[in-house]
């Protein structure tokens, strides 16, 4: 594709050109640029001091903008020391992150409309040579059905891998259930079992290679179909909560990227500063505090920034809590619960901007500050460089290798 000319090749990984990066930087408003610069200084300071950084991501734009791949690159470089993510991200990474599919009418395949999505569409994976055979060697797949789907007309798009697409979605859910049984026997989260078989440019794969945790959070386990259920069934919720708490307790800096329900993530059942872990501590459980943690949140919602500012200027959120009043009344905002915890944290800082514009600039500037060469940069989708990055992810990242994952689990070569 002609768009690939926007990405000069350096080794095996594409580097976004300096001019393209500068274009994104100039597109950010002054406040967002100050926020990114502040985050870079803080992140670099933490790493120079030998501290730890944990990134919490959601799915959606984090996948489409290549942010999860960006985080994986920072894990590879030792600049991120653990990842909290969603079942949806884990599922799509296990299937290859992004894939090319053709969207076709389910009715043309004779499928019952009652089981089809609202728009009546299904998808077929546009696999490379030999890829169908590789997947079919691992689970029963219907070659004739696949060919019938390919023969039908429909638009071709890039989307998150797995999900509705045949055969990748069906294959993925079966592989997850197989790995779940092995993970449960090893008393490990499914993420730890799958990681060694995942591509190094996924957060699952990068964390596995560095032996640092990549954990799906409890509020984010609903996603990814059977993959989310396999993740939930691999270890108990209490065990998962303890692992998440330990990871957050170890962090000097937490970066949140386009993730919802963060109040139940960063101040979950074992955190004391916001009050949720008080009785856990009383009962002798191991708890931690966010009081001295730096938390940077990258989010497009301007209401989050406004809630944060109201708390800084007038203690609006804390006063509403003290008076037992609804926070929405005090702030005049359509209040999301996560605004409460974030706004009241002394070390919190919002960056309100597009993830696809913030992350490449944040990563490039962080690498420069620490003298580290960042070998992969994501980019805002819907632009020639951004679409070229998406092409690269589709062509470069392969689905989970279940044989390699099983071998690593047997040899205990996983994070634990």
BELGIFEN-V530996 format. One record per pair of residues at least 4 apart in sequence whose C-alpha atoms are under 6 Angstrom apart, sorted by the first residue. I is the first residue (numbers start at 1). J is the second residue. Records with the same first field share a line. If there is no record, write none. Layout:
BEGIN
I = J / J
END
This chain:
BEGIN
3 = 384 / 388
4 = 388
6 = 385
7 = 14 / 15 / 16
9 = 14
15 = 376
24 = 357
28 = 32
32 = 351
35 = 351
36 = 362
39 = 43
40 = 44 / 366
46 = 51
47 = 51
52 = 81 / 251 / 252
53 = 80 / 81 / 251 / 253 / 254
54 = 80 / 81 / 82 / 83 / 251 / 254
55 = 83 / 254 / 255 / 256
56 = 83 / 84 / 85 / 256
57 = 85 / 256 / 257 / 259
58 = 85 / 86 / 258 / 259
59 = 63 / 89
61 = 65
62 = 67 / 68
63 = 68
65 = 356 / 380 / 381
66 = 378
69 = 201 / 202
70 = 378
72 = 201 / 202 / 203 / 206
74 = 79 / 80
75 = 79 / 80
76 = 206
82 = 212 / 213 / 214
83 = 214
84 = 214 / 215 / 216
85 = 216
86 = 216 / 220
87 = 216 / 221 / 223 / 224 / 228
88 = 223 / 224
89 = 93
91 = 224 / 227
92 = 97 / 161 / 162
93 = 97 / 202
94 = 399 / 400
95 = 161 / 162 / 399
96 = 161 / 397 / 398 / 399
97 = 160 / 161
98 = 159 / 160 / 161 / 394
99 = 158 / 159 / 161 / 394
100 = 126 / 157 / 158
101 = 124 / 125 / 126 / 156 / 157
102 = 123 / 124 / 154 / 155 / 156
103 = 122 / 123 / 154 / 155
104 = 121 / 122 / 123 / 154
105 = 121
106 = 111 / 120 / 121 / 122
107 = 111
116 = 120
123 = 164 / 165
124 = 165 / 166
125 = 165 / 166
127 = 131
136 = 140 / 141
162 = 168 / 169
163 = 169
164 = 169
165 = 169
167 = 171
168 = 172
173 = 226 / 227
176 = 180 / 227
177 = 230
180 = 190 / 230 / 234
183 = 187 / 188 / 190 / 193
184 = 234
189 = 234 / 235
190 = 231 / 234
191 = 195
194 = 405
195 = 204 / 205 / 208
196 = 205 / 208 / 405
197 = 400 / 401 / 402 / 404 / 405
198 = 205 / 400
199 = 205
200 = 205 / 206
202 = 206
203 = 207
207 = 211 / 212
211 = 415
212 = 415
221 = 228
222 = 228
223 = 228
224 = 228
226 = 230
245 = 249
249 = 288
252 = 293
253 = 294 / 295
254 = 295
255 = 295 / 296 / 297
256 = 297
257 = 298
258 = 299
261 = 338
262 = 266 / 338
263 = 267 / 338 / 341
264 = 268
267 = 271
269 = 276 / 277
270 = 277 / 287
271 = 276 / 277 / 287 / 288 / 289
272 = 276 / 277 / 278 / 289
273 = 289 / 290 / 291
280 = 285
281 = 285
293 = 347
294 = 347 / 348
295 = 347 / 348
296 = 348 / 349 / 350
297 = 350 / 351
298 = 351 / 352
299 = 352
300 = 352 / 353
304 = 339
305 = 350
308 = 343
310 = 314 / 316
311 = 315 / 316 / 317
320 = 324 / 325 / 327
328 = 332 / 333 / 334 / 335
339 = 343
355 = 359
356 = 379 / 380
357 = 380
358 = 362
359 = 363
360 = 364 / 377 / 378
361 = 365
362 = 366
367 = 371 / 372 / 373 / 374
379 = 386
380 = 386
381 = 386 / 387
392 = 396
393 = 397
408 = 412 / 413
END
